[in-house]
């Protein structure tokens, strides 16, 4: 019995040592993540602002309009377009285990794959629209911004649909803005509707009116 007790004590001590080492490593990582944040944060606002994001992008050798910056904002669940708070930064970078510019740069391809996975993409697609709502109580996004966002977020997956829809949005005069229902409707349209023949499109299936008009516009061009 004493031997069994001795073994238990040894295991308990070993577990305690490992837990302590893990806590210290985590604490060090947190410190490095915070220091990483303050390398780019505005000293007065204590946030990474558009200028800081541009500097971050420059150090990662990418443009500030790169979709991966939007995906990074999604990972952080950043609330204000063009700004990262310390808490948002911690949330995103701890999940990515990235406490240096080199680690963050290496993590981006995997992060993009994560966002593009079917299970995550709808959430990312919705977030991309919400991220563009820059004013309090704003519920719609101007058409120019929508066109840029569609190209950025959906262009690689549905090139033909996005190109045609952008052309339509720029040609039409009925819509100055787009709301979330219309934004999500276009994503469902891309996934469900045969394009460009529209053989399975039924206007009676409660599609947003903007998509009924889009289909009519494309059919008119085809004839």
Secondary structure, 3 states (H helix, E strand, C coil): CHHHHHHHHHHHHHHHHHHHHHHHHHHHHHHHHHHHHHCCCECCCCEECHHHHHHHHHHCCCCCCCHHHHHHHHHHCCCCCCCECHHHHHHHHHHHCCCCHHHHHHHHHHHHHHHHCHHHHHHHHHHHHHHCCCCCCCCEEEHHHHHHHHHHHCCCCCHHHHHHHHHHHHHCCCCCEEEHHHHHHHHHHHHHCCCCCCCCCCCCCCCCHHHHHHHHHHHHHHC
